[in-house]
Amino acid sequence: MAETGNDIKIVFTPSGRQGHVPAGTTVLQAARTLGVDIDSVCGGRALCGRCQVDVGTGEFAKHGITSGADSLCGVTAVESRYAEKKGLAEGRRLSCQSTLQSDVVIDVPPESQVHNQLVRKAADDRQIDMDPIIRLCLVEVREPDMHEPSGDFRRLAEALESQWP
C-alpha cells in the first residue's frame, strides 16, 4: 500500500506486521489489510467479542511511534454496550469498532489470534540420500481371456512373479 500524507503507521505485536493505513480505518480492517489474523466470527458487528486487542502505551523507539489510548477513537457506544452486557477487560478494545487516529502499536492477545505464532528458524542445505521403500515397476499383465477365466489379481500376481526382478 502506498503511503500518503494522511496515512497512519500501525504495528501489530506479537506478529511484528506493520504498515500504513488511512486515518479512520478500523483496527480490524487494518489487520486484514496487513495480513494479521484477528478472530472475528461476527464479521465486525461487535457481537462476538473475539476481536479484542490491547493498545500499546508509551514510546516505541524501534518503530518510531509514541502510542497510547488516544491513538484510537474514544470508546464507542457499541463497545460500551458490549462491555456492559458481556464484559471487556480493562484497557481492551474491540478492533472492529476502534478507528485509528494516530500512529499506534496494537497487541493482539492469544485468545484473539486465529492462528498461533510460528517461529521460523534458518535451515541449512545438506545432502539427503534418497532410498525409497517403494519403487516403480512396470509389468505387462496378459489380457483377460474368456476361455481361460482368471481374476485381475491372479493375472497381476502371475505377471509380477515372472517379470519382477
DSSP file (Angstrom, degrees, kcal/mol; ACC not computed):
  #  RESIDUE AA STRUCTURE BP1 BP2  ACC     N-H-->O    O-->H-N    N-H-->O    O-->H-N    TCO  KAPPA ALPHA  PHI   PSI    X-CA   Y-CA   Z-CA
    1    1 A M              0   0    0      0, 0.0     2,-0.2     0, 0.0    19,-0.2   0.000 360.0 360.0 360.0 130.2    0.0    0.0    0.0
    2    2 A A        -     0   0    0      1,-0.1     2,-0.4     0, 0.0     0, 0.0  -0.501 360.0-121.7 -74.8 139.7    1.4    3.4   -1.0
    3    3 A E        -     0   0    0     -2,-0.2     2,-0.2     4,-0.1    -1,-0.1  -0.659  31.6-176.1 -85.1 132.7    1.9    5.8    1.9
    4    4 A T    >   -     0   0    0     -2,-0.4     3,-1.5     4,-0.0    17,-0.0  -0.691  43.1 -94.8-118.1 176.3    0.1    9.2    1.7
    5    5 A G  T 3  S+     0   0    0      1,-0.3    -2,-0.0    -2,-0.2    -1,-0.0   0.769 122.8  49.1 -63.8 -27.2    0.2   12.2    4.0
    6    6 A N  T 3  S+     0   0    0      2,-0.1    17,-1.1    17,-0.0    -1,-0.3   0.351  85.7 119.4 -94.8   5.9   -2.9   11.1    5.9
    7    7 A D  E <   -A   22   0A   0     -3,-1.5     2,-0.4    15,-0.2    96,-0.1  -0.414  52.9-144.9 -76.5 149.0   -1.7    7.5    6.5
    8    8 A I  E     -A   21   0A   0     13,-3.6    13,-2.2    -2,-0.1     2,-0.4  -0.922  13.0-127.9-114.0 135.9   -1.2    6.2   10.0
    9    9 A K  E     -A   20   0A   0     -2,-0.4    95,-2.2    11,-0.2     2,-0.4  -0.707  28.9-174.9 -84.1 130.5    1.5    3.8   10.9
   10   10 A I  E     -Ab  19 104A   0      9,-2.7     9,-1.9    -2,-0.4     2,-0.4  -0.992   8.4-167.2-128.9 135.1    0.2    0.7   12.7
   11   11 A V  E     -Ab  18 105A   0     93,-2.0    95,-3.3    -2,-0.4     2,-0.5  -0.983   8.0-154.1-122.9 128.6    2.3   -2.1   14.2
   12   12 A F  E  >  - b   0 106A   0      5,-3.3     4,-2.0    -2,-0.4     5,-0.3  -0.880  20.9-128.2-103.7 131.3    0.9   -5.4   15.4
   13   13 A T  E  4 S+ b   0 107A   0     93,-2.9    95,-3.0    -2,-0.5    -2,-0.0  -0.918  79.7  18.7-115.7 150.1    2.5   -7.4   18.1
   14   14 A P  T  4 S+     0   0    0      0, 0.0    -1,-0.2     0, 0.0    93,-0.1  -0.992 126.1  52.2 -87.4   0.4    3.5  -10.2   18.5
   15   15 A S  T  4 S-     0   0    0      1,-0.1    -2,-0.2     2,-0.1     3,-0.1   0.807  91.8-139.8 -68.3 -27.9    3.4  -10.8   14.8
   16   16 A G     <  +     0   0    0     -4,-2.0    -3,-0.2     1,-0.3     2,-0.1   0.465  47.6 149.9  82.8   0.5    5.6   -7.8   14.0
   17   17 A R        +     0   0    0     -5,-0.3    -5,-3.3    -6,-0.1     2,-0.3  -0.436  18.4 170.2 -68.2 140.0    3.5   -6.9   11.0
   18   18 A Q  E     +A   11   0A   0     -7,-0.2     2,-0.3    -2,-0.1    -7,-0.2  -0.978   8.0 136.1-148.6 159.9    3.3   -3.2   10.3
   19   19 A G  E     -A   10   0A   0     -9,-1.9    -9,-2.7    -2,-0.3     2,-0.4  -0.974  46.8 -82.4-179.3-173.9    2.2   -0.8    7.6
   20   20 A H  E     +A    9   0A   0     -2,-0.3   -11,-0.2   -11,-0.2   -13,-0.1  -0.948  38.9 172.7-117.7 134.7    0.4    2.4    6.8
   21   21 A V  E     -A    8   0A   0    -13,-2.2   -13,-3.6    -2,-0.4     3,-0.1  -0.931  39.7 -87.0-134.6 158.1   -3.4    2.7    6.5
   22   22 A P  E >   -A    7   0A   0      0, 0.0     3,-1.5     0, 0.0    78,-0.2  -0.311  51.3 -96.5 -65.3 148.7   -5.7    5.7    6.1
   23   23 A A  T 3  S+     0   0    0    -17,-1.1    78,-0.2     1,-0.2     3,-0.1  -0.346 110.9  36.1 -60.1 144.5   -6.9    7.6    9.2
   24   24 A G  T 3  S+     0   0    0     76,-2.4    -1,-0.2     1,-0.3     2,-0.2   0.347  82.9 134.6  90.5  -6.1  -10.4    6.4   10.3
   25   25 A T    <   -     0   0    0     -3,-1.5    75,-2.4    75,-0.1    -1,-0.3  -0.515  60.3-113.9 -72.1 142.2   -9.7    2.8    9.3
   26   26 A T  B  >  -E   99   0B   0     73,-0.2     4,-2.4    -2,-0.2    73,-0.2  -0.435  19.4-120.2 -73.3 155.1  -10.8    0.2   12.0
   27   27 A V  H  > S+     0   0    0     71,-2.2     4,-2.5    68,-0.6    69,-0.2   0.890 114.8  53.8 -61.5 -39.4   -8.1   -1.8   13.6
   28   28 A L  H  > S+     0   0    0     67,-2.3     4,-2.3    70,-0.3    -1,-0.2   0.922 109.4  46.7 -62.4 -44.6   -9.7   -5.0   12.3
   29   29 A Q  H  > S+     0   0    0     66,-0.3     4,-2.4     2,-0.2    -2,-0.2   0.897 111.9  51.1 -65.9 -39.0   -9.7   -3.7    8.7
   30   30 A A  H  X S+     0   0    0     -4,-2.4     4,-2.1     2,-0.2    -1,-0.2   0.907 109.6  51.3 -62.2 -41.1   -6.1   -2.6    9.1
   31   31 A A  H  X>S+     0   0    0     -4,-2.5     5,-3.2     1,-0.2     4,-0.6   0.924 110.8  47.4 -62.0 -44.7   -5.2   -6.1   10.4
   32   32 A R  H ><5S+     0   0    0     -4,-2.3     3,-0.8     1,-0.2    -1,-0.2   0.905 110.5  52.4 -63.7 -41.1   -6.9   -7.7    7.4
   33   33 A T  H 3<5S+     0   0    0     -4,-2.4    -1,-0.2     1,-0.2    -2,-0.2   0.882 114.5  42.3 -61.3 -38.7   -5.1   -5.4    5.0
   34   34 A L  H 3<5S-     0   0    0     -4,-2.1    -1,-0.2    -5,-0.2    -2,-0.2   0.423 118.0-108.9 -91.8   0.8   -1.7   -6.2    6.5
   35   35 A G  T <<5 +     0   0    0     -3,-0.8     2,-0.5    -4,-0.6    -3,-0.2   0.760  65.9 148.5  80.4  24.9   -2.4  -10.0    6.8
   36   36 A V      < -     0   0    0     -5,-3.2     2,-1.1    -6,-0.2    -1,-0.3  -0.826  45.9-132.6 -93.0 128.1   -2.7  -10.1   10.6
   37   37 A D        +     0   0    0     -2,-0.5    77,-1.5    78,-0.1     2,-0.5  -0.684  33.8 168.3 -88.1  97.6   -5.2  -12.8   11.7
   38   38 A I  B     -F  113   0C   0     -2,-1.1    75,-0.2    75,-0.2    13,-0.1  -0.940  38.1-117.4-106.4 129.4   -7.5  -11.4   14.3
   39   39 A D        +     0   0    0     73,-3.2     2,-0.1    -2,-0.5    -2,-0.0  -0.408  42.2 161.6 -66.5 135.7  -10.5  -13.6   15.1
   40   40 A S    >   +     0   0    0     -2,-0.1     3,-1.1    10,-0.1    -1,-0.1  -0.542   7.5 170.2-156.4  82.6  -13.9  -12.0   14.2
   41   41 A V  T 3  S+     0   0    0      1,-0.3    -1,-0.1     2,-0.1    -2,-0.0   0.831  79.4  54.8 -66.0 -33.7  -16.7  -14.6   14.0
   42   42 A C  T 3  S-     0   0    0      1,-0.0    -1,-0.3     0, 0.0     3,-0.0   0.465 113.1-113.4 -83.9  -0.7  -19.4  -12.0   13.7
   43   43 A G  S <  S-     0   0    0     -3,-1.1    -2,-0.1     1,-0.2    -1,-0.0   0.776  72.6 -51.8  76.6  25.5  -17.9  -10.2   10.8
   44   44 A G  S    S+     0   0    0      1,-0.0    -1,-0.2   -16,-0.0   -15,-0.1   0.752 103.8 121.3  85.5  25.1  -17.1   -7.0   12.6
   45   45 A R  S    S-     0   0    0     -3,-0.0    -2,-0.1    52,-0.0    -5,-0.0   0.270  80.0-115.6-103.7  11.4  -20.5   -6.3   14.1
   46   46 A A  S    S+     0   0    0      1,-0.1    -3,-0.0    36,-0.0    48,-0.0   0.826  84.1 114.3  61.5  35.4  -19.3   -6.3   17.8
   47   47 A L  S    S+     0   0    0     35,-0.0    -1,-0.1     0, 0.0    -4,-0.0   0.765  74.7  36.9-101.0 -33.6  -21.4   -9.4   18.7
   48   48 A C  S    S-     0   0    0      1,-0.0    -8,-0.0     0, 0.0     0, 0.0   0.800  80.7-147.0 -95.5 -30.5  -18.8  -12.0   19.5
   49   49 A G    >   +     0   0    0      1,-0.1     3,-0.7     2,-0.0    -9,-0.1   0.620  60.9 123.4  73.6  12.0  -16.0  -10.0   21.2
   50   50 A R  T 3   +     0   0    0      1,-0.2   -11,-0.4   -12,-0.1   -10,-0.1   0.600  59.6  69.0 -80.1 -10.4  -13.3  -12.3   19.8
   51   51 A C  T 3   +     0   0    0    -13,-0.1    44,-1.9     2,-0.0    -1,-0.2   0.056  67.6 146.5 -98.0  25.7  -11.5   -9.3   18.2
   52   52 A Q  E <   +C   94   0A   0     -3,-0.7     2,-0.3    42,-0.2    42,-0.2  -0.358  21.5 177.5 -66.3 140.4  -10.3   -7.8   21.4
   53   53 A V  E     -C   93   0A   0     40,-2.5    40,-2.4    55,-0.1     2,-0.4  -0.928  25.0-128.1-137.7 161.7   -6.9   -6.0   21.3
   54   54 A D  E     -CD  92 107A   0     53,-2.7    53,-3.0    -2,-0.3     2,-0.5  -0.910  21.0-131.4-109.9 141.0   -4.7   -4.0   23.7
   55   55 A V  E     - D   0 106A   0     36,-0.7    51,-0.2    -2,-0.4     2,-0.2  -0.813  24.6-123.6 -91.5 125.7   -3.3   -0.6   22.7
   56   56 A G        -     0   0    0     49,-3.6     2,-0.5    -2,-0.5    49,-0.4  -0.462  26.5-151.8 -66.1 137.1    0.4   -0.3   23.4
   57   57 A T        +     0   0    0     -2,-0.2    11,-0.3    11,-0.1     2,-0.2  -0.950  49.1  23.3-118.3 130.7    1.2    2.6   25.7
   58   58 A G  E    S-G   67   0D   0      9,-2.9     9,-2.9    -2,-0.5     2,-0.5  -0.731  96.3 -36.2 121.1-168.7    4.4    4.6   25.6
   59   59 A E  E     -G   66   0D   0     -2,-0.2     2,-0.7     7,-0.2     7,-0.3  -0.830  41.4-164.7 -98.9 128.9    7.3    5.3   23.2
   60   60 A F  E >>> +G   65   0D   0      5,-4.0     5,-2.0    -2,-0.5     4,-1.3  -0.808   8.9 179.0-113.3  86.8    8.3    2.6   20.9
   61   61 A A  T 345S+     0   0    0     -2,-0.7    -1,-0.2     1,-0.3     3,-0.1   0.833  76.9  64.0 -60.4 -35.0   11.7    3.8   19.6
   62   62 A K  T 345S+     0   0    0      1,-0.2    -1,-0.3    -3,-0.1    -2,-0.0   0.864 116.9  28.4 -57.3 -36.6   12.2    0.7   17.5
   63   63 A H  T <45S-     0   0    0     -3,-1.0    -1,-0.2     2,-0.2    -2,-0.2   0.496 107.3-120.5-103.0  -6.7    9.2    1.7   15.4
   64   64 A G  T  <5 +     0   0    0     -4,-1.3     2,-0.4     1,-0.2    -3,-0.2   0.879  70.0 130.1  68.7  38.0    9.4    5.5   15.9
   65   65 A I  E   < -G   60   0D   0     -5,-2.0    -5,-4.0     2,-0.0     2,-0.6  -0.964  50.6-158.2-128.7 139.8    6.0    5.6   17.4
   66   66 A T  E     -G   59   0D   0     -2,-0.4     2,-0.3    -7,-0.3    -7,-0.2  -0.982  31.7-175.6-110.4 117.0    4.5    7.1   20.6
   67   67 A S  E     +G   58   0D   0     -9,-2.9    -9,-2.9    -2,-0.6     2,-0.3  -0.828  14.6 139.5-119.2 149.9    1.3    5.1   21.2
   68   68 A G    >   -     0   0    0     -2,-0.3     3,-2.2   -11,-0.3     4,-0.3  -0.957  65.6 -70.3-168.3-176.5   -1.5    5.4   23.7
   69   69 A A  G >  S+     0   0    0      1,-0.3     3,-1.3    -2,-0.3   -12,-0.1   0.805 124.4  62.1 -59.0 -30.4   -5.2    5.2   24.3
   70   70 A D  G 3  S+     0   0    0      1,-0.2    -1,-0.3    31,-0.0     4,-0.1   0.501  82.4  80.5 -76.8  -1.7   -5.6    8.5   22.3
   71   71 A S  G <  S+     0   0    0     -3,-2.2    30,-3.2    30,-0.1    31,-1.8   0.700  96.5  49.2 -73.9 -18.5   -4.2    6.8   19.2
   72   72 A L  B <  S-H  100   0E   0     -3,-1.3    28,-0.2    -4,-0.3     3,-0.1  -0.747 103.0 -90.0-112.5 165.0   -7.6    5.3   18.7
   73   73 A C        -     0   0    0     26,-2.1    -1,-0.2    -2,-0.3     3,-0.1  -0.172  58.9 -81.3 -63.1 167.1  -11.0    6.9   18.7
   74   74 A G        -     0   0    0      1,-0.2    25,-0.2    -4,-0.1     2,-0.2  -0.184  65.1 -71.3 -64.3 165.6  -12.9    7.2   22.0
   75   75 A V        -     0   0    0     -3,-0.1    -1,-0.2     1,-0.1     2,-0.1  -0.422  59.2-133.1 -61.8 126.0  -14.8    4.2   23.3
   76   76 A T     >  -     0   0    0     -2,-0.2     4,-2.4    -3,-0.1     5,-0.2  -0.314  16.6-111.9 -80.5 164.5  -17.9    3.9   21.1
   77   77 A A  H  > S+     0   0    0      1,-0.2     4,-2.5     2,-0.2     5,-0.2   0.863 119.9  54.7 -61.9 -36.2  -21.5    3.3   22.3
   78   78 A V  H  > S+     0   0    0      2,-0.2     4,-2.3     1,-0.2    -1,-0.2   0.915 108.7  47.3 -64.6 -43.0  -21.4   -0.2   20.8
   79   79 A E  H  > S+     0   0    0      2,-0.2     4,-2.8     1,-0.2    -2,-0.2   0.905 111.7  50.9 -64.5 -41.0  -18.2   -1.0   22.8
   80   80 A S  H  X S+     0   0    0     -4,-2.4     4,-2.2     2,-0.2    -2,-0.2   0.919 110.8  48.3 -62.0 -43.7  -19.8    0.4   25.9
   81   81 A R  H  X S+     0   0    0     -4,-2.5     4,-2.2     2,-0.2     5,-0.2   0.904 112.2  49.1 -63.6 -41.2  -22.9   -1.7   25.4
   82   82 A Y  H  X>S+     0   0    0     -4,-2.3     4,-3.1     1,-0.2     5,-1.0   0.927 110.4  51.0 -63.1 -44.0  -20.8   -4.8   24.8
   83   83 A A  H  X5S+     0   0    0     -4,-2.8     4,-0.7     3,-0.2     5,-0.2   0.879 111.3  48.5 -61.7 -38.9  -18.8   -4.1   27.9
   84   84 A E  H  <5S+     0   0    0     -4,-2.2    -1,-0.2    -5,-0.2    -2,-0.2   0.914 120.1  36.3 -66.3 -43.3  -22.0   -3.8   30.0
   85   85 A K  H  <5S+     0   0    0     -4,-2.2    -2,-0.2    -5,-0.2    -3,-0.2   0.926 138.7   9.1 -79.0 -46.4  -23.5   -7.0   28.6
   86   86 A K  H  <5S-     0   0    0     -4,-3.1    -3,-0.2    -5,-0.2    -2,-0.1   0.547 102.8-114.0-116.9 -11.3  -20.5   -9.3   28.3
   87   87 A G     << -     0   0    0     -5,-1.0     2,-0.4    -4,-0.7    -3,-0.1   0.339  18.3-142.1  85.5 141.4  -17.6   -7.5   30.0
   88   88 A L        -     0   0    0     -5,-0.2     3,-0.1    -8,-0.0    -1,-0.1  -0.983  25.7-113.3-140.8 124.0  -14.5   -6.2   28.5
   89   89 A A    >   -     0   0    0     -2,-0.4     3,-2.2     1,-0.2    -2,-0.0  -0.159  48.8 -81.5 -58.2 151.2  -11.1   -6.4   30.3
   90   90 A E  T 3  S+     0   0    0      1,-0.3    -1,-0.2     3,-0.0     3,-0.1  -0.298 116.3   9.5 -56.0 127.8   -9.5   -3.1   31.4
   91   91 A G  T 3  S+     0   0    0      1,-0.3   -36,-0.7    -3,-0.1    -1,-0.3   0.340  98.6 127.6  84.6  -7.5   -7.7   -1.4   28.5
   92   92 A R  E <   -C   54   0A   0     -3,-2.2     2,-0.3   -38,-0.1    -1,-0.3  -0.548  37.8-168.1 -83.8 148.7   -9.1   -3.8   25.9
   93   93 A R  E     -C   53   0A   0    -40,-2.4   -40,-2.5    -2,-0.2     2,-0.6  -0.939  28.2-113.4-129.8 154.5  -10.8   -2.5   22.8
   94   94 A L  E >>  -C   52   0A   0     -2,-0.3     3,-1.5   -42,-0.2     4,-1.5  -0.809  23.2-150.2 -85.4 119.9  -12.9   -4.2   20.1
   95   95 A S  T 34 S+     0   0    0    -44,-1.9   -67,-2.3    -2,-0.6   -68,-0.6   0.758  93.2  61.3 -66.6 -22.8  -10.8   -4.0   17.0
   96   96 A C  T 34 S+     0   0    0    -69,-0.2    -1,-0.3     1,-0.2   -70,-0.1   0.679 114.2  34.2 -76.4 -15.6  -14.0   -3.9   14.8
   97   97 A Q  T <4 S+     0   0    0     -3,-1.5     2,-0.5   -21,-0.0    -2,-0.2   0.586  96.7  92.1-111.8 -15.8  -15.2   -0.7   16.4
   98   98 A S     <  -     0   0    0     -4,-1.5   -71,-2.2   -26,-0.1     2,-0.3  -0.717  58.8-159.7 -89.3 122.7  -11.9    1.2   17.2
   99   99 A T  B     -E   26   0B   0     -2,-0.5   -26,-2.1   -73,-0.2     2,-0.3  -0.761  22.6-107.8-102.9 150.5  -10.8    3.5   14.4
  100  100 A L  B     +H   72   0E   0    -75,-2.4   -76,-2.4    -2,-0.3   -28,-0.2  -0.561  37.7 165.6 -80.7 132.9   -7.3    4.8   14.0
  101  101 A Q        -     0   0    0    -30,-3.2     2,-0.3     1,-0.4   -29,-0.2   0.676  68.0  -6.9-112.6 -34.3   -6.5    8.4   14.9
  102  102 A S  S    S-     0   0    0    -31,-1.8    -1,-0.4   -94,-0.1   -94,-0.1  -0.926  99.3 -47.5-153.6 175.1   -2.7    8.4   15.0
  103  103 A D        +     0   0    0     -2,-0.3     2,-0.3   -96,-0.1   -93,-0.2  -0.162  67.2 176.4 -52.0 140.4    0.3    6.1   14.9
  104  104 A V  E     -b   10   0A   0    -95,-2.2   -93,-2.0   -37,-0.1     2,-0.5  -0.991  35.6-139.1-152.0 151.6   -0.3    3.1   17.2
  105  105 A V  E     -b   11   0A   0    -49,-0.4   -49,-3.6    -2,-0.3     2,-0.5  -0.977  26.0-163.4-111.2 125.9    1.1   -0.2   18.4
  106  106 A I  E     -bD  12  55A   0    -95,-3.3   -93,-2.9    -2,-0.5     2,-0.6  -0.942   7.1-153.7-114.9 126.7   -1.6   -2.9   18.8
  107  107 A D  E     -bD  13  54A   0    -53,-3.0   -53,-2.7    -2,-0.5   -95,-0.1  -0.882   7.0-153.8 -99.2 124.3   -1.1   -6.1   20.8
  108  108 A V        -     0   0    0    -95,-3.0   -55,-0.1    -2,-0.6     5,-0.1  -0.863  17.6-139.6 -98.0 109.0   -3.2   -9.0   19.7
  109  109 A P    >>  -     0   0    0      0, 0.0     3,-1.9     0, 0.0     4,-0.6  -0.251  23.8-106.9 -66.8 157.3   -3.7  -11.3   22.7
  110  110 A P  G >4 S+     0   0    0      0, 0.0     3,-1.2     0, 0.0    -2,-0.0   0.841 118.1  58.7 -54.2 -37.3   -3.5  -15.1   22.2
  111  111 A E  G 34 S+     0   0    0      1,-0.3   -59,-0.1   -60,-0.0    -3,-0.0   0.675 107.1  48.1 -70.3 -14.4   -7.3  -15.5   22.6
  112  112 A S  G <4 S+     0   0    0     -3,-1.9   -73,-3.2   -61,-0.1     2,-0.4   0.456  90.5 100.0-100.1  -3.3   -7.9  -13.1   19.7
  113  113 A Q  B <<  -F   38   0C   0     -3,-1.2   -75,-0.2    -4,-0.6     3,-0.1  -0.676  58.1-157.4 -86.9 135.5   -5.4  -14.7   17.3
  114  114 A V  S    S+     0   0    0    -77,-1.5     2,-0.4    -2,-0.4    -1,-0.2   0.917  82.5  29.0 -73.8 -44.4   -6.8  -17.0   14.7
  115  115 A H  S    S-     0   0    0    -78,-0.3    -1,-0.2     3,-0.0   -78,-0.1  -0.892  88.7-111.9-117.8 146.5   -3.5  -18.9   14.2
  116  116 A N        -     0   0    0     -2,-0.4     2,-0.1     1,-0.1    -2,-0.0  -0.406  46.1 -92.5 -70.0 153.0   -0.8  -19.5   16.8
  117  117 A Q        -     0   0    0     -2,-0.1     2,-0.5     1,-0.1    -1,-0.1  -0.394  38.0-141.9 -67.5 144.4    2.5  -17.7   16.1
  118  118 A L        -     0   0    0     -2,-0.1     2,-0.6    -3,-0.1    -1,-0.1  -0.938   2.8-146.8-113.4 125.7    5.0  -19.7   14.2
  119  119 A V        -     0   0    0     -2,-0.5     2,-0.4     2,-0.0    -2,-0.0  -0.823  16.5-158.8 -92.8 120.4    8.7  -19.5   15.0
  120  120 A R        -     0   0    0     -2,-0.6     2,-0.3     0, 0.0    -2,-0.0  -0.836   6.7-167.2-102.5 136.1   10.8  -19.8   11.9
  121  121 A K        -     0   0    0     -2,-0.4     2,-0.1     1,-0.0    -2,-0.0  -0.888  30.3 -98.3-120.1 152.3   14.4  -20.9   12.1
  122  122 A A        -     0   0    0     -2,-0.3     2,-0.4     1,-0.0    -1,-0.0  -0.424  36.8-153.4 -67.6 140.1   17.1  -20.8    9.5
  123  123 A A        -     0   0    0     -2,-0.1     2,-0.3     0, 0.0    -1,-0.0  -0.927   3.4-144.8-116.2 141.8   17.7  -24.1    7.7
  124  124 A D        -     0   0    0     -2,-0.4     2,-0.3     1,-0.0     0, 0.0  -0.754  23.4-106.5-105.0 154.5   20.9  -25.1    6.1
  125  125 A D        +     0   0    0     -2,-0.3     2,-0.3     2,-0.0    -1,-0.0  -0.567  44.6 167.4 -77.4 137.0   21.4  -27.1    2.9
  126  126 A R        -     0   0    0     -2,-0.3     2,-0.4     2,-0.0     0, 0.0  -0.992  38.9-102.0-148.5 153.0   22.5  -30.7    3.4
  127  127 A Q        -     0   0    0     -2,-0.3     2,-0.5     2,-0.0    -2,-0.0  -0.580  32.7-166.9 -77.0 129.4   22.7  -33.7    1.2
  128  128 A I        -     0   0    0     -2,-0.4     2,-0.6     2,-0.0    -2,-0.0  -0.977  13.4-142.6-119.8 121.1   20.0  -36.3    1.8
  129  129 A D        -     0   0    0     -2,-0.5     2,-0.5     2,-0.0    -2,-0.0  -0.721  17.3-145.0 -83.9 122.8   20.4  -39.7    0.2
  130  130 A M        +     0   0    0     -2,-0.6    -2,-0.0     1,-0.0    -1,-0.0  -0.765  29.9 162.6 -92.4 128.7   17.1  -41.0   -1.0
  131  131 A D        -     0   0    0     -2,-0.5    -2,-0.0     0, 0.0    -1,-0.0  -0.627  23.8-162.2-140.1  76.8   16.4  -44.7   -0.7
  132  132 A P        -     0   0    0      0, 0.0    -2,-0.0     0, 0.0     0, 0.0  -0.276  19.4-144.1 -67.5 146.9   12.6  -45.1   -1.1
  133  133 A I  S    S+     0   0    0      1,-0.0     2,-0.5     2,-0.0     0, 0.0   0.732  87.7  64.7 -79.1 -23.3   11.0  -48.2    0.0
  134  134 A I        -     0   0    0      2,-0.0     2,-0.3     0, 0.0    -1,-0.0  -0.875  68.0-177.1-104.7 132.7    8.5  -48.0   -2.9
  135  135 A R        -     0   0    0     -2,-0.5     2,-0.4     2,-0.0    -2,-0.0  -0.932  30.5-110.2-128.1 151.8    9.8  -48.3   -6.4
  136  136 A L        +     0   0    0     -2,-0.3     2,-0.4     2,-0.0    -2,-0.0  -0.674  37.4 177.7 -79.8 128.4    8.1  -48.1   -9.8
  137  137 A C        -     0   0    0     -2,-0.4     2,-0.5     2,-0.0    27,-0.1  -0.959  15.8-152.6-136.7 116.2    8.0  -51.4  -11.5
  138  138 A L        +     0   0    0     -2,-0.4     2,-0.3    25,-0.1    -2,-0.0  -0.775  20.8 171.9 -92.1 127.8    6.3  -51.8  -14.9
  139  139 A V        -     0   0    0     -2,-0.5     2,-0.6    25,-0.0    21,-0.1  -0.956  30.3-127.0-130.9 152.1    4.9  -55.2  -15.7
  140  140 A E        -     0   0    0     -2,-0.3     2,-0.4    19,-0.2    23,-0.0  -0.892  21.1-156.7-101.7 121.2    2.7  -56.4  -18.6
  141  141 A V        -     0   0    0     -2,-0.6    15,-0.1     1,-0.1    14,-0.1  -0.811  24.3-113.8 -96.7 133.5   -0.4  -58.2  -17.5
  142  142 A R        -     0   0    0     -2,-0.4     3,-0.1    13,-0.3    17,-0.1  -0.303  37.1 -97.8 -67.9 152.2   -2.0  -60.6  -20.0
  143  143 A E        -     0   0    0      1,-0.1    -1,-0.1    12,-0.0     2,-0.1  -0.297  45.0 -96.0 -64.5 148.7   -5.3  -59.7  -21.5
  144  144 A P        -     0   0    0      0, 0.0     2,-0.4     0, 0.0    -1,-0.1  -0.410  40.8-156.5 -64.7 145.5   -8.4  -61.4  -19.9
  145  145 A D    >   -     0   0    0      3,-0.5     3,-0.6     5,-0.1     5,-0.1  -0.992  17.4-151.3-131.1 127.4   -9.5  -64.5  -21.9
  146  146 A M  T 3  S+     0   0    0     -2,-0.4    -1,-0.1     1,-0.2     0, 0.0   0.804 100.3  53.2 -66.1 -28.2  -13.0  -65.9  -21.8
  147  147 A H  T 3  S+     0   0    0      1,-0.3    -1,-0.2     2,-0.0     0, 0.0   0.699 117.8  35.4 -82.0 -18.6  -11.6  -69.4  -22.5
  148  148 A E  S <  S-     0   0    0     -3,-0.6    -3,-0.5     2,-0.1    -1,-0.3  -0.642  87.2-160.7-132.0  74.9   -9.2  -69.2  -19.6
  149  149 A P        +     0   0    0      0, 0.0     2,-0.3     0, 0.0    -3,-0.1  -0.340  24.3 148.4 -67.9 132.2  -11.0  -67.3  -16.8
  150  150 A S        -     0   0    0     -5,-0.1    -5,-0.1    -2,-0.1    -2,-0.1  -0.971  43.1-105.0-155.3 153.4   -9.0  -65.7  -14.1
  151  151 A G     >  -     0   0    0     -2,-0.3     4,-2.1     1,-0.1     5,-0.2  -0.274  31.3-109.5 -78.0 165.2   -9.3  -62.6  -11.9
  152  152 A D  H  > S+     0   0    0      1,-0.2     4,-2.5     2,-0.2     5,-0.2   0.891 118.0  53.4 -59.8 -41.4   -7.3  -59.4  -12.3
  153  153 A F  H  > S+     0   0    0      1,-0.2     4,-2.8     2,-0.2    -1,-0.2   0.916 108.0  49.2 -63.8 -42.7   -5.4  -60.1   -9.1
  154  154 A R  H  > S+     0   0    0      2,-0.2     4,-2.3     1,-0.2    -1,-0.2   0.922 112.4  47.9 -62.9 -43.6   -4.3  -63.6  -10.2
  155  155 A R  H  X S+     0   0    0     -4,-2.1     4,-2.2     2,-0.2   -13,-0.3   0.889 112.9  49.0 -65.1 -38.1   -3.1  -62.2  -13.6
  156  156 A L  H  X S+     0   0    0     -4,-2.5     4,-2.7     2,-0.2    -2,-0.2   0.918 110.5  50.6 -65.8 -43.0   -1.2  -59.4  -11.8
  157  157 A A  H  X S+     0   0    0     -4,-2.8     4,-2.3     1,-0.2    -2,-0.2   0.903 111.1  48.8 -61.7 -41.5    0.4  -61.9   -9.4
  158  158 A E  H  X S+     0   0    0     -4,-2.3     4,-2.0     2,-0.2    -1,-0.2   0.911 111.8  49.2 -63.6 -42.4    1.5  -64.1  -12.3
  159  159 A A  H  X S+     0   0    0     -4,-2.2     4,-2.6     1,-0.2     5,-0.4   0.913 112.0  48.1 -64.9 -42.5    3.0  -61.1  -14.1
  160  160 A L  H  X S+     0   0    0     -4,-2.7     4,-2.1     1,-0.2    -1,-0.2   0.904 110.8  52.0 -63.9 -40.4    4.9  -59.9  -11.0
  161  161 A E  H  < S+     0   0    0     -4,-2.3    -1,-0.2    -5,-0.2    -2,-0.2   0.885 118.8  35.1 -63.6 -38.7    6.2  -63.4  -10.4
  162  162 A S  H  < S+     0   0    0     -4,-2.0    -2,-0.2    -5,-0.1    -1,-0.2   0.788 129.9  29.0 -87.5 -27.4    7.5  -63.8  -13.9
  163  163 A Q  H  < S+     0   0    0     -4,-2.6    -3,-0.2    -5,-0.2    -2,-0.2   0.657  91.1  96.7-110.8 -18.4    8.6  -60.2  -14.7
  164  164 A W     <        0   0    0     -4,-2.1   -25,-0.0    -5,-0.4   -27,-0.0  -0.579 360.0 360.0 -82.4 133.5    9.6  -58.6  -11.4
  165  165 A P              0   0    0      0, 0.0    -1,-0.1     0, 0.0    -4,-0.1   0.495 360.0 360.0 -65.4 360.0   13.4  -58.7  -10.6
